[in-house]
Amino acid sequence: MLETALAKSCITGSCKQIEDLPSDSPFSLYITVLKNQLRVGRLVKRIRTWFNEGRKGPFSYRFTGKETRIFCHKFMFVLHALSQATDPPQTKLKIASIAFCCLQLRDAISYFSRVDINLAELEQCKKACLYLFNANALLLKSVTPTLWTVGYAIPRHIEILFDRYGMGLGINSMQGREAKHVRLSEFAKHSTKSTRWSMVLRHDYMCNVWIRMNEPGRVLYTTHKHHYIPREIELETFCYCGFPICKGQQCSICISDVFKAVEETAIAGALIKEIHRYI
């Protein structure tokens, strides 16, 4: 998205500050949407610093968990701000490809971060991961080891966990491992050297297995703000991508012919005939 905003703005080398850009510049609109609608101030500050220091090297940023959920909910707000009716076919194709990839990534994250998952959700996760990889490889030309991992390795790991334990990959999340390591160190504090492992494993079993099986007041509800797929998409006034619309319609990007061509290309795993009109 950042690269698209910069490319559409045609920024000259003499422009050193974001404030020097006109307010209707695509890059200015991009920053405004991030600041006012997505409210990711930390990201905006980092982009400003990178831009004002001369845009030396590619932009690098690590999202927090909260920012990841915000982008999963509102990524289409950014793309609608960058999309214009007068865009050339190549730009329309790139925006539609980014939109499709964001949509598949949102769904994939939602599925592979779950602890409890069923067979139907597992199949949906495998499709979302594969379509994400295909669209990036064929249309965005941006395949990386991380993207390959999402496209092929993660679905396989979920399948293994589901076959063995009936659970999803969320049981082995990074946050969960970090919390477990802290908890295990607490268990080991009050043990002797000879009894350390038996004490740690006993406490670990009691906390993670026995209590969960016998706790009568276990809360199964998860607040919607912790979900990656926004709850609003169930309403008739929101598109499946999360963008607000008139009742019974789709947003202009999701309903476009180029978006449908991108979707068919990702499903087929090869460039279809209709996509050549935009290349």
C-alpha positions as CSV (number, residue, x, y, z in Angstrom):
1,M,0.0,0.0,0.0
2,L,2.8,2.4,0.9
3,E,4.6,1.7,-2.4
4,T,1.3,2.3,-4.4
5,A,0.7,5.6,-2.5
6,L,4.2,6.8,-3.3
7,A,4.1,5.7,-6.9
8,K,0.7,7.5,-7.5
9,S,1.9,10.7,-5.9
10,C,4.9,11.2,-8.3
11,I,7.0,12.7,-5.5
12,T,10.1,14.6,-6.7
13,G,13.5,14.4,-5.0
14,S,13.1,18.0,-3.9
15,C,10.2,17.2,-1.6
16,K,11.7,16.5,1.9
17,Q,8.7,16.8,4.2
18,I,5.3,15.3,4.1
19,E,3.8,18.7,4.9
20,D,5.1,19.9,1.5
21,L,2.7,17.6,-0.4
22,P,-0.7,18.8,-1.5
23,S,-3.6,17.7,0.7
24,D,-5.2,15.8,-2.2
25,S,-2.0,13.8,-3.0
26,P,-2.5,10.0,-2.7
27,F,0.3,9.8,-0.2
28,S,-1.3,12.6,2.0
29,L,-4.6,10.8,1.8
30,Y,-2.9,7.5,2.7
31,I,-1.4,9.2,5.9
32,T,-4.7,10.8,6.7
33,V,-6.6,7.5,6.6
34,L,-4.0,5.8,8.7
35,K,-4.2,8.6,11.3
36,N,-7.9,9.4,11.5
37,Q,-9.7,6.2,10.5
38,L,-7.3,3.4,11.4
39,R,-5.8,5.4,14.3
40,V,-2.4,3.7,14.1
41,G,-0.3,6.6,15.4
42,R,2.8,4.7,16.0
43,L,2.9,3.5,12.3
44,V,2.2,7.1,11.1
45,K,5.0,8.5,13.2
46,R,7.4,5.9,11.8
47,I,6.4,6.6,8.2
48,R,6.9,10.4,8.8
49,T,10.3,9.8,10.2
50,W,11.3,7.5,7.3
51,F,9.9,10.0,4.7
52,N,11.5,13.1,6.3
53,E,14.9,11.4,6.5
54,G,15.0,11.0,2.7
55,R,13.3,7.6,2.2
56,K,16.7,5.8,2.4
57,G,16.1,2.1,1.9
58,P,12.9,0.2,1.9
59,F,10.5,0.9,4.7
60,S,10.5,-1.6,7.5
61,Y,8.1,-1.9,10.4
62,R,6.9,-4.6,12.9
63,F,3.2,-4.5,13.6
64,T,1.8,-5.0,17.1
65,G,-1.0,-7.4,17.7
66,K,-3.5,-4.5,18.1
67,E,-2.3,-2.9,14.8
68,T,-2.6,-6.2,13.0
69,R,-6.3,-6.5,14.0
70,I,-7.0,-2.9,13.1
71,F,-5.6,-3.5,9.6
72,C,-7.5,-6.7,9.2
73,H,-10.7,-4.8,10.0
74,K,-10.1,-1.6,8.0
75,F,-7.5,-2.3,5.3
76,M,-10.1,-1.5,2.6
77,F,-10.4,2.1,3.9
78,V,-6.8,2.7,2.8
79,L,-7.3,1.1,-0.6
80,H,-10.5,3.1,-1.3
81,A,-8.6,6.3,-0.5
82,L,-5.9,5.3,-3.1
83,S,-8.3,4.1,-5.7
84,Q,-9.5,6.6,-8.4
85,A,-11.8,6.1,-11.4
86,T,-9.1,7.6,-13.7
87,D,-6.4,5.1,-12.7
88,P,-4.7,3.2,-15.6
89,P,-5.4,-0.5,-15.9
90,Q,-2.1,-1.5,-14.3
91,T,-2.9,0.5,-11.2
92,K,-6.4,-0.9,-11.0
93,L,-4.9,-4.4,-11.2
94,K,-2.4,-3.7,-8.5
95,I,-5.0,-2.2,-6.1
96,A,-7.4,-5.1,-6.7
97,S,-4.6,-7.6,-6.2
98,I,-3.6,-6.0,-2.9
99,A,-7.2,-5.9,-1.8
100,F,-7.7,-9.6,-2.6
101,C,-4.4,-10.5,-0.8
102,C,-5.4,-8.6,2.2
103,L,-8.8,-10.3,2.3
104,Q,-7.2,-13.7,2.1
105,L,-4.6,-12.9,4.6
106,R,-7.2,-11.6,7.1
107,D,-9.2,-14.8,6.8
108,A,-6.1,-17.0,7.0
109,I,-4.9,-15.2,10.1
110,S,-8.3,-15.7,11.7
111,Y,-8.2,-19.4,11.1
112,F,-4.6,-20.3,11.9
113,S,-4.6,-18.3,15.1
114,R,-7.5,-20.3,16.6
115,V,-7.0,-22.9,19.3
116,D,-10.4,-24.6,18.5
117,I,-11.0,-25.3,14.8
118,N,-13.2,-27.7,12.9
119,L,-12.6,-29.5,9.6
120,A,-14.6,-27.0,7.5
121,E,-12.6,-24.1,9.0
122,L,-9.4,-26.0,8.3
123,E,-10.3,-26.4,4.6
124,Q,-11.2,-22.6,4.4
125,C,-7.8,-21.8,5.9
126,K,-6.0,-24.0,3.4
127,K,-7.8,-22.2,0.5
128,A,-7.1,-18.7,1.9
129,C,-3.4,-19.5,2.3
130,L,-3.1,-21.0,-1.2
131,Y,-5.0,-18.1,-2.9
132,L,-2.9,-15.6,-1.0
133,F,0.3,-17.2,-2.3
134,N,-1.0,-17.6,-5.9
135,A,-2.1,-14.0,-6.1
136,N,1.2,-12.7,-4.8
137,A,3.3,-14.9,-7.0
138,L,1.3,-14.2,-10.2
139,L,0.2,-10.6,-9.9
140,L,2.4,-8.8,-7.3
141,K,5.6,-10.7,-7.9
142,S,6.5,-10.5,-4.3
143,V,7.1,-14.0,-3.1
144,T,9.2,-14.3,0.1
145,P,10.1,-17.2,2.4
146,T,7.5,-15.9,4.8
147,L,4.8,-15.8,2.2
148,W,5.7,-19.4,1.1
149,T,5.5,-20.4,4.8
150,V,2.0,-19.0,5.0
151,G,0.9,-20.5,1.7
152,Y,2.1,-24.0,2.2
153,A,3.8,-24.7,5.6
154,I,1.2,-23.3,8.0
155,P,-1.7,-25.2,6.5
156,R,0.3,-28.4,6.8
157,H,1.2,-27.8,10.4
158,I,-2.5,-27.0,11.2
159,E,-3.5,-30.3,9.6
160,I,-1.0,-32.2,11.6
161,L,-2.1,-30.6,14.9
162,F,-5.8,-31.2,14.0
163,D,-5.2,-34.9,13.1
164,R,-3.2,-35.5,16.3
165,Y,-5.0,-33.4,18.9
166,G,-8.1,-32.0,17.3
167,M,-6.9,-28.4,17.9
168,G,-5.6,-25.5,15.8
169,L,-2.2,-23.8,15.5
170,G,-3.3,-21.1,18.0
171,I,-2.3,-23.5,20.7
172,N,1.4,-23.0,19.7
173,S,1.4,-19.2,19.2
174,M,4.4,-17.1,19.9
175,Q,2.5,-15.2,22.6
176,G,1.5,-18.5,24.2
177,R,5.1,-19.8,24.2
178,E,6.4,-16.6,25.8
179,A,3.7,-16.8,28.5
180,K,4.4,-20.5,29.1
181,H,8.2,-19.8,29.5
182,V,7.5,-17.2,32.1
183,R,5.0,-19.4,33.9
184,L,7.5,-22.4,33.9
185,S,10.2,-20.2,35.5
186,E,7.7,-19.3,38.2
187,F,7.0,-23.0,38.9
188,A,10.7,-23.7,39.2
189,K,11.4,-20.9,41.8
190,H,10.3,-23.0,44.8
191,S,11.8,-26.3,43.8
192,T,15.1,-27.9,44.6
193,K,17.6,-29.0,41.9
194,S,16.6,-32.7,42.3
195,T,12.9,-32.1,42.1
196,R,12.8,-29.3,39.7
197,W,11.5,-31.1,36.6
198,S,8.9,-33.2,38.4
199,M,7.6,-30.1,40.1
200,V,7.5,-28.0,36.9
201,L,5.7,-30.8,34.9
202,R,3.2,-31.4,37.7
203,H,2.3,-27.7,37.9
204,D,2.2,-27.4,34.1
205,Y,-0.2,-30.4,33.9
206,M,-2.5,-29.0,36.7
207,C,-2.7,-25.6,35.1
208,N,-3.0,-26.5,31.4
209,V,-4.9,-29.8,31.5
210,W,-6.6,-30.7,34.8
211,I,-8.0,-27.3,35.7
212,R,-9.3,-26.7,32.1
213,M,-11.0,-30.1,32.2
214,N,-12.7,-29.6,35.6
215,E,-13.3,-25.9,35.7
216,P,-17.1,-25.4,35.9
217,G,-17.0,-21.6,35.3
218,R,-14.9,-21.6,32.1
219,V,-15.7,-18.6,29.9
220,L,-15.9,-19.4,26.2
221,Y,-16.9,-16.0,25.0
222,T,-14.2,-13.9,23.3
223,T,-14.8,-10.1,22.8
224,H,-15.2,-9.1,19.2
225,K,-12.3,-6.7,19.3
226,H,-10.0,-9.6,19.6
227,H,-11.3,-11.2,16.3
228,Y,-9.5,-10.7,13.1
229,I,-12.6,-10.9,11.0
230,P,-14.8,-7.9,11.9
231,R,-18.3,-8.6,13.3
232,E,-19.8,-5.8,11.1
233,I,-19.6,-7.9,8.0
234,E,-22.7,-9.8,9.1
235,L,-24.7,-6.6,8.7
236,E,-26.3,-5.7,5.3
237,T,-24.6,-2.3,5.4
238,F,-21.1,-3.7,5.3
239,C,-19.3,-5.5,2.5
240,Y,-17.5,-8.8,3.4
241,C,-14.2,-6.9,3.2
242,G,-15.3,-4.6,6.1
243,F,-16.1,-1.4,4.1
244,P,-19.4,0.3,4.8
245,I,-21.9,0.2,1.8
246,C,-25.5,0.8,1.0
247,K,-27.8,-2.1,1.9
248,G,-27.6,-5.1,-0.4
249,Q,-24.6,-3.9,-2.4
250,Q,-20.8,-4.5,-2.5
251,C,-18.0,-2.0,-2.3
252,S,-16.7,-0.6,-5.7
253,I,-13.4,-2.6,-5.4
254,C,-14.9,-6.0,-4.6
255,I,-17.6,-5.7,-7.3
256,S,-15.2,-4.6,-10.0
257,D,-14.3,-6.8,-13.0
258,V,-10.6,-6.6,-12.2
259,F,-11.2,-7.9,-8.7
260,K,-13.1,-10.9,-10.0
261,A,-10.4,-11.5,-12.5
262,V,-7.8,-11.5,-9.7
263,E,-9.9,-13.9,-7.7
264,E,-10.3,-16.3,-10.6
265,T,-6.5,-16.1,-11.3
266,A,-5.7,-17.0,-7.7
267,I,-8.2,-20.0,-7.7
268,A,-6.9,-21.3,-11.0
269,G,-3.2,-20.8,-10.1
270,A,-2.5,-19.3,-13.5
271,L,-3.1,-16.1,-15.4
272,I,-6.6,-16.2,-17.0
273,K,-7.4,-14.6,-20.3
274,E,-9.3,-11.6,-18.7
275,I,-6.4,-10.6,-16.6
276,H,-4.3,-9.7,-19.7
277,R,-6.5,-6.7,-20.3
278,Y,-4.9,-5.1,-17.3
279,I,-1.3,-6.1,-17.7
